[in-house]
Amino acid sequence: MLAAFRVDREGEATMGAQYYGADSENGDRIDDPSEDALFMMISDLNNCDNTFVVVRPDEDDPVWFVSVAVLDEGGYEIVRRDTTGNEHEVTTATSINDIARDLTIWMAARNFPGRPTRQISEF
């Protein structure tokens, strides 16, 4: 597996996510989260001090992001934004399992510099 390094404000090299990272309001971070990791992060959301999770590429000016936020009336608001495709979608859902699965599929379709391209061949 390739490791990604970035330089922090002090000029020190630090490990970074290979493709993207998930950050929650309470400061939790998971690099390149799996569907299960997203499920756990969304499950940990509450109405007090951990109301959202944001997933975005680990770069200075990301072209896409997705966020999940707790709704006061129950459920979750999901925002998907991708400027490369002029995509901006806001939906609501109640099933954490469905949200984690859908986000994993959506993120897999995003373009990541340095990631091998997928090729489809017909046999």
N, C-alpha and C positions, 0 to 999 in steps of 0.2 A: 504494500500500500504506500502511496506517496504521502508525504507529510507536507503541509502548507505552513509557511512561516510568514509572520508579518512583523513590522517594526512598530513598537509602541512609542509614546511621546518622548521617552527618554532615549530612544534610539536602540533599545534592546530588542533582539529577535524573540518572538513569542510564538507558541504553537497556535494555530487557528483552525477553524473548521475547513475541511477540504472543499466543501461546497456552500453550506449555509449553516446558520445557527438559530436556535429558538431561545428567546429571552422572555421571562415572565416579569411581571411588575415587582415581585418580591425579591428579584435579583438572581433567581435560578437561571442557569444557562446550560443548554445541551448542544454540543456541536454535532451536526449532521444527524438530527434525531430520527429514530425509526418510528414506525407507526405506533408501536407500544410506548415509546418515550413521549410522543405527542399525546397519546391517551392519558398517560400519567400526569403530564403537565396541565392538560385541560381539566382533569379530575381534581387537581389541587386548587383550581380557581375558586374564589369566594367573592362575596359582596363587600368585603371590608378592606383588605390590604393586598389582595392578589387578584385583580379583576380582569387581567388580560395576558395573553401570550402573543408575541410577534415573532414570525419566522421570516428571515431574509438572508440573501447571500452575504457572505462574510467579505465584503468589499466596501470601499469608501462611498461610492455612489450607486447603491443597488437599484436595478431597473424593475425589480418586483418585490413584493412582500405579501404576506398573508397574516391576518390577525384574528384572534378569537377572543371575544369579550363576554363576560357574564351580563345577562340582561336582568334588570330589577324584577321583572315579572316572571322570570324563570327562563331557562334555555340559554342559548348563546347566539351572538351575532358574529358572523364570519365575513370578513372583508378580504377579497382577493384583488390585487392590483398588479398589472404587468404593463409597463409603459411601452415595451417593444411591440406589443400587439394591441395597444390602446384598449386594454381590458380593465374594467373596474366593475366588480360584482359584489353586492351586499346581500347576504341571505341570513336566515335564522334556522336553527336546528335545536333539537333536544337530546339527540343520541350522541354521546361522546364517541362511541365506537364508530358511528357513521362519519362524524366530523374528522376523526383521525385518519380513517381510511381514505376519505375524499381528498383531504389535504395532501396525503402522501402521493396519491395518484396525480394531483394537480402539480405538485412540486417536481415530480419526476419528469414532467413534460417541459419544464423550464430549461432555458439555455444556461449552461455553466461553462465559462471559459476554462479550458484545460481538461474538461471531461471528455473522454472519448465519445465520438458521435455514434449514434445507433444506426446500424445499417440493416435494411430489410432486404432479403434476397428471396427470390422465388425459385424453387427447385422443381 
